[in-house]
Amino acid sequence: MDRYSFLRELADSWVLLLLVLFFLGTIVFALRPGSRPLHRDAAESIFRNETTPAAAGEKEVE
């Protein structure tokens, strides 16, 4: 078996399975229970100092 055929067979089977499992794991990680507050905090972080700018040297509230 030449190298091309071997790599193609590997990519068609095991690498495809590995990438599908990685994709599903990423989805489960993003939608896991308890992650909603983290996602909301990340989404709203750009609005923390919307009304008044942060003072020089002031650390942002976390």
QUIKA-V75596 format. One line per field, one symbol per residue. ss: DSSP state (H for helix, E for strand, L for the rest). phi: phi as a letter, one per 30 degrees, with the letter a starting at -180 (. if undefined). psi: psi as a letter, one per 20 degrees, with the letter a starting at -180 (. if undefined). A space follows every 50 residues. Layout:
ss=???
phi=???
psi=???
This chain:
ss=LLHHHHHHHHHHHHHHHHHHHHHHHHHHHHLLLLLHHHHHHHHHHHHLLL LLLLLLLLLLLL
phi=.dddddddddddcdddddddddddddddddcddjcedddddddcddcdcd dbddddiddddc
psi=prgggghggghhfhhggghghgghhgggghjqpiighghgghhjhijglg gpqqqpipqqp.
